[in-house]
Amino acid sequence: MGSEQKEIMNEVYDAPVKEEKKKKKKFLIILLPFFIIFLVLVIGVAGFVGYKFSLIEFDDTEKTTIDINQEFFDDETIDFDEIDDATGRDFREILKNWATKEGEKMSEKDVINILLIGSDASSKDPNRANVTEKGNTDVMMLVSINPMKQTIKLVSFMRDSYTYMDQFDRYAKLNAACANGGPGYLVETIENDYKIKIDGYVMVDFDSFVKVIDVLGGVTVNVPAYVANHLGHGFPSGNNVLLDGQQALRFSRVRYSDKDGDISRVARQRQVINSLINRCKGATLSEINAVSDVILANIRTNISRRAILSYAAKAVADGWPNFTVTEMTMPTPETRMPYSSRATAWIWVVDYPLAAQQLQLELYGKTNIKLEENRKTAITVMGGR
């Protein structure tokens, strides 16, 4: 461990009595999986053992270098043949101008924003080994911690949101950003659309998601009968159903059991996350240690070692596990409209200026976005409300 890490570690574990040191150490161990991958636990650090950091894949830069000449990885090309050409151009122009020319990205020093990314890329799949960025990002969730207000907000971004990708100069669904440019480019795309600053990302594959749930003895969730019937093979249903790792993964990813598709899916994902948080609070030190090994060996992040340790110190000092947790989905119902053509799958048409204003207000309690009355939006151009 380097001198810089030792210095910060001393700050984290500095306590007047030995008993307090032991108490804080256990607290930190419990906290790490929560922060490093909120998909499964709570924010914190298990860096009390130096080798833990060696398990993590750290990205050196905040944004991924992109080969704009590569083949664009997108399995669904959106066809606007059913829209008048002029209207279609206006629609795309609105998206492009908002992403590249309009709006200032908001940030506050007391608000920490971390994007959590769940990828279906698997280290067990030889066709996807070491190419995590080519995985589908079924989970894109912002964890926003506000120590002053003692709140943690979970914001799920819908994968089918149609957006402009500036470095490729093309339009695609949001989940194509990571597939083509990596997690750093997904962060940049969300920042451009919602005009907020994101402090870092944590990316995990679904193999570790399954392992962590099994280590903790499963998760308890409510499974509607129609979802269980859709999953088949005797999938359990009812309230407070205990699911193992594979079952929880299927429950989190199923998309076509609901008429609203991704809306209900992201709600199920947050339900699993909340259950994992509760499981973690009652876990033993040995369980937490096993969980942290699974997580740390399967994550990719651009959050520095120093920042992780700093967040851990703040988590202990401010009592993050006791913060109020709230949830929301972006775009909201009033800022999205479904669209599909005869030949292609459907997308969400998004009124990004209004959605960005709403998200800024939710995270910061204020906004720098001023909207004109009777303005032309992407939704109105597409013939919606």
N, C-alpha and C positions, 0 to 999 in steps of 0.2 A: 504494500500500500504506500502511495506517495505521500510526501510531507503535506501537500494540500489537503488530501483526504483525511490524514491524521488530525490536522488542525480543525477541520469541520467536525470530525467524529468527536473530538474532545468537547466541542461546543454542544453537540447533541446529547452526549452522555454526562456532562458536567452536572453533579448533584452533590448536595451537602452531606448526605449520608449514604452508606453502602446499600441500604434497603431501597432507597429511592432510585438508585442506579438500576437495581434489578427490576424494579417496577417499570421504569422507563424502557429498559431493554425489551421486556416482553411486549410493551405497548407498541414499540417500533416494529417488532417482528410481525405483529398482527396487522399493522398499518400498511406495510409495503405492498402486498398483493393488491390491496384496495386501490392504491394509486397507480402502480405500474400497469395494471390492466383492470380498469374498472368494470370490464366485461365480467370479471369474476369476483373481485373483492373490493377492498377499500384502499385509499391512498396511504403510502408510507414507505418504509425502507427496511430491507433485511441486510443492509450493508455492514452489520456488526461482524460478519465474517468476510474478509477481503476478497476471497475467491468468488463471492456471489456476483460481483460486478463482471467478472470474466465470463459469466454465462450469458450476458446480455450482448446483443448485436447493436452497437452504437453507430449511428450515422454521423459522419463528421460535419456535414453541412445542414443548414435548415431546409434547404430546398434541393430536390433531386435534379441532377443534370439530365437534360432530356435530349434524346436523339429525335429531332423533328422529322427526319427522313425515314424513320422506321415505319413499318406497316402499322396502321392505326388499329388497335385491338378493340373492336366493338362488334358484338354479334347481332346488333339490331340497328339497322339504318332507318331513320325516321323519314317517311315519305309525306310531303305536303301537297301532293297532287290535288287533293280535294279542297285546297284553299286557293283563292285567287292569287296569282303571282305577286301582284303589288302588295296585297295584304300580308302574304308570307314574308316578303322582304322586310316590311315594316316590323313584323313580329321579331324577326331575327336581329334587326337593327337595334331594337329596344334592348334586347339581351346583351348585345355586344357593347353598346354605349354604356350601359350600367356597369358591366364588368370591367371595362377598361378606362372609361373617361369620367365617370360620375361618382360622387360620394367619397367621403373620407373614412378610413378604417378607425374605429373607436377602440380605445384601450384605457384601463385604469390600473394603477400600480398595485392596488389592493385586490384586484380580481385576477385569478389564475385560470386560464382556459387551456385545457388539454383535449386533443381530439383522440378518441379511441377508435381503432379500426379493426374489425374482424374480417379476416380473409379466409377463403376456402382453399388457398394454396396449402399444400401439405408436404412436409418433409418426407412422408412415406410414398409420395407419388413421384416416380422417377421423371415424369414429364414436366414436373413443376419444381424440382429440386433447385434451390437457390434462386428462384425467380418469383419471390413473394409478390412482387409488384404486378405479376400477371394474374394473380388470383382475383376472383370476384369479391368486392367489398360489400358484403351483405349487411354489415354493421358499421355505421358511421355515426358516432355519438360524441357530442361535446360534453365534457365534465367541467363545469364552471364553479370554482370555489370562491366564496366571498367571506373572508374571515370577519370583516367588520359587521356584516349582517348575519353571520353564522348560518349561511345557507350553502347548499350544494345543488346545482341545477343540472339535470340530465336532459340534453337536447338531442333528439334523434333526427338525422337528416334522411329524407326519403331518396332512395337510390335512383328512382326514375325521374327525378327533377331534371327538366331539360335546361341546359346551360351552355354558355359560350366558353370555349377553352382557348385562351389567348395565344399560348405558345404554339398550338397546332393550327390556329386560325380555322376552327371548325366548331360545330355544334354537336352535342351528344348528351347522353344521360350522365348524371353526376358520378355514378360508380365507374364510368370509363376513365375518369381522371387518374385514379390510382393505377388502374390496369395499364395505362400508357405512360404516365410520368412518375409513378411511384407515390408513396405516402406524402412526401413534401409537396408535390404538385396538387394532390387532393386538398391539403391544407390551404394552399394558395388559391385554389378555385373557390373554396368555401369562403375565404376571406374576401375575395372579389365580389361574390354574390351577396353576402350578408353584412359586409362592411364592419367586421370585427377583427381584432388581432388575436391570433392563436399562438400560445406560448410554446407548444410542442405537440408531438404525436407519439402514440404508443400503438404498435401494430402486433397482432397476435393471430396465429392460425387456429383453426377449429380443433386440431388434435389436442392442443393443450387445454382448450375449453372443456373437452370431454374428460381429460385426466383430472383436472382440478375438481370438477364436480364429484367424480368418483372418490377422490381422496377425502373430500368432506362428507361423504356419505349420502350424496344426492341433494336435490333441491325440492322444495314443496311449493307447488303452484296450483292454480285453478285451471282445469282443462275442460272446456266446453265439450259436450258430447259430439257436436258436429265436427269439431277439430279432430277428436279421437277417431271418429268414423272415417274421416278423410285420410288420416295417417294409417289406419288399418292395422292388421297383424296383432289384434288384441290390445291396442294402445289404451292405457287406463284413462278414465275420465272422472270428473267430479271435483269437489272442492278439497283443497289441501292434499293433493295427490303427490306422492314422493316419486320423482323421476331420477333415473341414473343418468350418467353423462351422455350416452348416445340418445336416450329418449329426450333429454333436455335440448340437445342440439337439433333434433328433428322438430321439436315443438317450437324452437326459436326461429327456425328457417322456413317452416311451411308457409306458403304464400297464397295458394289458390283455394284454401278452405273458406276464405271470406270474400264477400263481394267487394269489399274495399281494399283487398290485396295487401299492399305494404303498410297501410294504416294500422290494421290489427296486428300485423307481424311485428312492427317496432314496439307496439304496446306489450306483446308477449316477451320480447327481448328484455324490456325494462323490468317485467315481472320476474324473470329468471335472475336478473342482476340483483334486484332487491332481496330475493331469497338467498342468494349467495352471500350478500352482505350480512344478513342475519345469521347464516351458518358460520361465517367467519368469526363473528363476535363470540360464539360459544366454542370455537375450536381450541384444541390443545396446542402447546408450543411445538410438539412433534408434527402435528398435522399442518400447522402454518409453515414450518420449515420445509416439509415435503411439498406443499403447495408452491412456495416461493421458488424451489428448485425447478418445478415443472414450468412455471410461468417465465422465469428469467431465462431459461434455456430456449424459449420459443417466442421471444419478443424482439421487436426491432423498434428503436426509438432514436429521436434526435435530442432528447433531454439529456444534458450532460450529467456526469457523476456528481459534480458539485451542486448542480441544481436539485438533483434527487435528494441529496443529503440535506440541503437547505429546506426543501419542502417537508422532509421528515421532521426536522426540528420545529417548523411552524405547526405541523400537524399535532405534535405532542403539546406544544405550548398553548395552542388555541383550541384544542379539543375537537378536531375535525369530525371524529366519529359521532359526536353528539349534535352535529349541525342538522338543520331541517333539510330534507331531500325532497325536491319537487321535480316534476317531469313535464316535458312538452315535445311536440313534434313540429318540425319545420320542413316545408312550408305549412302554415296553418290552413284550416278549411277555407277561410275567406281570402287567402292569397294563392290558392291553387285551383286548377281546372283540368280535368282529364281530357286527353285528346288521343284519338287513334284514327288511322286511315284504313282503307280496305286491305292494303298489302302489308302493313307493319303492326308491331305491338304498340300499345298505348304509352303515353308519357304524361307527366305533370307539367302543364304550362304554369309558370310561376310569375306572380307580380312581385319581383324581387325588391323594389324600393319599399313597398309596404311591409313585406316580410322582414326585411333588414331593420326597418324602424321598430317593428314589434320585438325582434330579438334584442336589439340594443336596449330597449326599455326594460325587457325582462332581465337582462344581465347587469345593466348599469343603473337602471332607474332614470335614465335620461337618453336623449337621442340627438344626433347632429343632422338628421335627415328631415327636411321640410318638404311636404308634398302639396302640390297645387290642387285646387279643386277642379273637377272635371278633366283631370289629366288623362292622357292616352296610355293605357297599360297593355302589357302583353296579353292579358286575359280579354280585355275589350277588343283588341285587334283581332283576336282569334274568334270573336263572336260570342264571348261569354258575358258575364255580368259586368 
